[in-house]
Amino acid sequence: MIRLSVFYPTTEGATFDHDYYRDKHVPLCLETWGLDGAEIDRGLDGPYVAAVHFRFASQEALGAAMGSEGTGAVLADVANYTSITPVLQTSEVVA
């Protein structure tokens, strides 16, 4: 199992619309990539204001999702909810 995590670092002066992210952006990701769900974090303390975690069956499935036609629209939608540059991490889920 592969997990793609997208973190949004707490950045002075930056904006982040949690409602839009939860209600519009993450569902767009799920629909575009054919996923059943995601875990969305709202940062309360620490280095991130928000994060989301998507699970893919394999590295190949993640690669296919990132190369899919709708991924451009997903990336373009980021400007609708934040001015923060996201940080991505791909991980192998081992337990």
KOLBA-553229 format. One record per residue: residue number from 1; residue in one letter; z, x, y of N, C-alpha, C in turn. Coordinates in Angstrom, 3 decimals, decimal comma, padded with zeros to 6 digits. Atoms other than C-alpha are relative to their C-alpha. Layout:
N
[site NUM "a" [Z X Y] [Z X Y] [Z X Y]]
...
This chain:
95
[site 1 "m" [000,000 000,853 -001,179] [000,000 000,000 000,000] [000,000 000,898 001,240]]
[site 2 "i" [000,124 -000,749 -001,258] [-000,946 001,275 003,456] [000,496 -000,886 001,141]]
[site 3 "r" [-000,496 000,734 -001,164] [000,837 000,245 006,650] [-000,561 000,651 001,260]]
[site 4 "l" [000,415 -000,433 -001,338] [-000,731 000,500 010,082] [001,028 -000,532 000,972]]
[site 5 "s" [-000,988 000,378 -001,014] [001,957 000,485 012,767] [-000,569 000,346 001,369]]
[site 6 "v" [000,444 -000,206 -001,383] [001,109 000,095 016,440] [001,238 -000,109 000,876]]
[site 7 "f" [-001,196 -000,077 -000,837] [003,885 001,158 018,826] [-000,403 000,031 001,470]]
[site 8 "y" [000,216 000,022 -001,446] [004,063 000,517 022,571] [001,188 000,666 000,671]]
[site 9 "p" [-001,117 -000,731 -000,596] [006,215 003,172 024,252] [000,480 -000,635 001,302]]
[site 10 "t" [-000,587 000,450 -001,256] [008,603 002,070 026,981] [-000,513 000,938 001,097]]
[site 11 "t" [000,647 -000,788 -001,040] [006,797 003,213 030,113] [000,358 -000,602 001,352]]
[site 12 "e" [-000,418 000,486 -001,316] [008,124 002,942 033,659] [-001,180 -000,611 000,751]]
[site 13 "g" [001,016 000,679 -000,780] [006,118 000,455 035,709] [-001,053 -000,733 -000,825]]
[site 14 "a" [000,997 000,635 000,862] [004,148 -000,809 032,705] [000,324 -001,476 -000,213]]
[site 15 "t" [-000,177 001,418 000,298] [003,642 -004,446 031,790] [-000,260 -000,251 -001,487]]
[site 16 "f" [000,224 000,415 001,389] [003,830 -006,136 028,378] [000,353 -001,480 -000,103]]
[site 17 "d" [-000,191 001,443 000,142] [003,398 -009,882 027,749] [000,254 -000,306 -001,480]]
[site 18 "h" [-000,379 000,215 001,399] [005,309 -010,519 024,503] [-000,539 -001,320 -000,550]]
[site 19 "d" [000,494 001,296 000,468] [004,249 -014,185 024,312] [-001,487 000,068 -000,346]]
[site 20 "y" [001,429 -000,145 000,264] [000,552 -013,382 024,581] [-000,211 000,829 -001,257]]
[site 21 "y" [000,130 -000,896 001,151] [000,960 -010,579 022,054] [000,250 -000,757 -001,306]]
[site 22 "r" [-000,385 000,746 001,205] [002,689 -012,822 019,500] [-000,954 -001,164 -000,277]]
[site 23 "d" [000,748 001,247 000,189] [000,624 -015,969 020,082] [-001,514 000,161 -000,023]]
[site 24 "k" [001,458 -000,164 -000,110] [-002,865 -014,586 020,772] [-000,516 001,285 -000,654]]
[site 25 "h" [000,576 -001,271 000,441] [-003,376 -010,887 020,061] [000,199 000,255 -001,492]]
[site 26 "v" [-000,239 -000,279 001,424] [-001,707 -010,471 016,673] [-000,764 -000,991 -000,881]]
[site 27 "p" [000,846 000,901 000,801] [-003,342 -013,672 015,313] [-001,481 000,392 000,008]]
[site 28 "l" [001,377 -000,484 -000,056] [-006,698 -012,278 016,508] [-000,192 001,148 -000,992]]
[site 29 "c" [000,060 -001,114 000,955] [-005,996 -009,102 014,516] [-000,037 -000,521 -001,435]]
[site 30 "l" [-000,096 000,526 001,363] [-005,032 -011,073 011,403] [-001,302 -000,681 -000,417]]
[site 31 "e" [001,246 000,695 000,311] [-008,136 -013,251 011,567] [-001,156 000,990 -000,163]]
[site 32 "t" [001,088 -000,981 000,023] [-010,460 -010,334 012,294] [000,032 000,843 -001,264]]
[site 33 "w" [-000,126 -000,913 001,130] [-009,109 -008,166 009,492] [000,299 -000,691 -001,323]]
[site 34 "g" [-000,217 000,744 001,234] [-008,500 -010,929 006,945] [001,364 000,228 -000,630]]
[site 35 "l" [-001,351 -000,249 000,492] [-004,760 -010,323 006,661] [000,826 -001,284 000,022]]
[site 36 "d" [-000,852 001,183 000,109] [-002,062 -012,831 005,726] [001,140 -000,034 001,009]]
[site 37 "g" [-001,123 -000,020 -000,925] [000,616 -011,704 008,168] [000,268 001,393 000,521]]
[site 38 "a" [-000,407 -001,267 -000,604] [002,271 -008,971 010,177] [001,447 -000,131 000,434]]
[site 39 "e" [-001,358 -000,032 -000,556] [005,738 -007,931 011,308] [-000,102 000,441 001,451]]
[site 40 "i" [000,043 -000,295 -001,433] [006,140 -008,005 015,084] [001,412 000,317 000,462]]
[site 41 "d" [-001,299 -000,413 -000,532] [009,017 -006,143 016,755] [-000,007 -000,117 001,519]]
[site 42 "r" [-000,239 -000,016 -001,452] [010,326 -006,760 020,267] [001,138 000,987 000,223]]
[site 43 "g" [-001,004 -001,039 -000,193] [012,176 -003,623 021,339] [001,152 -000,455 000,869]]
[site 44 "l" [-001,203 000,307 -000,773] [015,735 -004,149 022,508] [000,626 001,259 000,568]]
[site 45 "d" [-000,559 -001,288 -000,394] [016,802 -000,519 022,721] [-000,831 001,060 -000,708]]
[site 46 "g" [000,762 -001,058 000,642] [014,973 002,699 022,001] [-001,287 000,297 000,741]]
[site 47 "p" [001,174 -000,503 -000,703] [011,638 004,271 022,806] [-001,188 -000,961 000,083]]
[site 48 "y" [001,154 000,906 000,025] [009,371 001,234 022,188] [000,359 -001,379 000,516]]
[site 49 "v" [-000,184 001,354 -000,507] [009,022 -002,070 024,031] [-000,451 -001,019 -001,046]]
[site 50 "a" [000,505 000,890 001,040] [007,153 -003,563 021,063] [-000,686 000,835 -001,076]]
[site 51 "a" [000,748 -000,608 001,095] [005,529 -002,751 017,733] [-000,496 -001,106 -000,916]]
[site 52 "v" [000,483 000,915 001,038] [003,524 -004,459 015,019] [-000,350 000,845 -001,219]]
[site 53 "h" [000,253 -000,700 001,253] [003,089 -003,526 011,370] [-000,905 -000,872 -000,869]]
[site 54 "f" [000,968 000,686 000,859] [000,049 -004,537 009,298] [-000,045 000,708 -001,349]]
[site 55 "r" [000,108 -000,594 001,338] [-000,277 -003,991 005,531] [-001,398 -000,211 -000,561]]
[site 56 "f" [001,317 000,002 000,625] [-003,523 -003,133 003,784] [000,142 000,467 -001,446]]
[site 57 "a" [-000,078 -000,334 001,426] [-004,177 -002,819 000,059] [-000,246 001,486 -000,259]]
[site 58 "s" [000,364 -001,404 000,224] [-005,600 000,707 000,416] [-000,469 000,621 001,308]]
[site 59 "q" [000,547 -000,718 -001,153] [-006,776 003,347 002,859] [-001,435 -000,466 000,256]]
[site 60 "e" [001,377 000,480 -000,133] [-010,319 002,114 002,170] [-000,037 -001,375 000,674]]
[site 61 "a" [-000,069 001,325 -000,621] [-009,339 -001,456 003,114] [000,313 000,117 001,497]]
[site 62 "l" [-000,300 -000,244 -001,410] [-007,845 -000,180 006,376] [-001,242 000,503 000,717]]
[site 63 "g" [001,221 -000,536 -000,600] [-011,005 001,807 007,088] [-001,063 -001,071 000,202]]
[site 64 "a" [000,970 001,092 -000,114] [-013,185 -001,246 006,415] [000,385 -000,940 001,135]]
[site 65 "a" [-000,465 000,870 -001,069] [-011,039 -003,338 008,756] [-000,282 000,625 001,362]]
[site 66 "m" [000,209 -000,661 -001,287] [-011,224 -000,771 011,549] [-001,478 000,086 000,360]]
[site 67 "g" [001,433 -000,072 -000,238] [-015,002 -000,571 011,136] [-000,677 -001,355 000,081]]
[site 68 "s" [000,595 001,340 000,008] [-015,502 -004,336 011,086] [-000,488 -000,389 001,390]]
[site 69 "e" [000,646 000,424 -001,241] [-017,537 -006,093 013,748] [000,987 -000,484 001,061]]
[site 70 "g" [-000,935 000,571 -000,962] [-014,557 -007,845 015,375] [001,011 000,960 000,574]]
[site 71 "t" [-001,019 -000,936 -000,475] [-012,449 -004,732 015,915] [-000,202 000,361 001,467]]
[site 72 "g" [000,250 -000,247 -001,421] [-014,122 -004,117 019,274] [000,660 -001,044 000,880]]
[site 73 "a" [-000,650 001,083 -000,762] [-012,858 -007,499 020,482] [001,516 000,154 -000,034]]
[site 74 "v" [-001,443 -000,248 000,106] [-009,354 -006,653 019,210] [000,409 001,075 001,009]]
[site 75 "l" [-000,331 -001,094 -000,926] [-009,360 -003,399 021,190] [-000,164 -000,440 001,452]]
[site 76 "a" [000,218 000,466 -001,373] [-010,766 -005,077 024,307] [001,106 -000,950 000,452]]
[site 77 "d" [-001,036 000,978 -000,332] [-008,003 -007,712 024,147] [001,307 000,656 000,461]]
[site 78 "v" [-001,245 -000,684 -000,375] [-005,257 -005,098 024,688] [000,282 -000,142 001,496]]
[site 79 "a" [-000,175 000,095 -001,457] [-005,831 -005,262 028,460] [000,547 -001,359 000,432]]
[site 80 "n" [-000,502 001,334 -000,341] [-004,853 -008,958 028,369] [001,515 -000,127 -000,097]]
[site 81 "y" [-001,454 000,126 000,142] [-001,211 -008,248 027,484] [000,802 001,238 000,385]]
[site 82 "t" [-000,789 -001,182 -000,350] [-000,267 -004,685 028,391] [-000,811 001,043 000,753]]
[site 83 "s" [000,590 -001,169 -000,641] [-000,956 -001,647 030,529] [000,427 001,277 -000,728]]
[site 84 "i" [-000,496 -001,130 000,789] [000,664 000,597 027,887] [-001,071 000,453 -000,988]]
[site 85 "t" [000,887 -000,545 001,030] [-001,481 002,896 025,747] [000,762 000,016 -001,318]]
[site 86 "p" [-000,727 000,055 001,262] [-000,482 002,133 022,144] [-000,094 001,299 -000,782]]
[site 87 "v" [-000,050 -001,146 000,908] [000,471 004,790 019,601] [-000,120 -000,557 -001,416]]
[site 88 "l" [000,227 000,490 001,353] [-000,837 004,235 016,061] [000,529 000,982 -001,028]]
[site 89 "q" [-000,413 -000,818 001,138] [000,632 005,490 012,814] [-000,426 -000,703 -001,280]]
[site 90 "t" [000,367 000,492 001,318] [-000,821 005,040 009,332] [000,961 000,633 -000,989]]
[site 91 "s" [-000,983 -000,486 000,956] [001,708 005,323 006,514] [-000,305 -000,541 -001,394]]
[site 92 "e" [000,011 000,487 001,372] [001,770 005,052 002,754] [001,380 -000,579 -000,281]]
[site 93 "v" [-001,272 000,629 000,328] [004,482 002,595 001,728] [000,380 000,459 -001,402]]
[site 94 "v" [-000,394 -000,590 001,282] [006,384 004,354 -001,066] [001,169 -000,716 -000,664]]
[site 95 "a" [-001,102 000,744 000,608] [009,317 002,023 -001,631] [000,174 -001,335 000,699]]
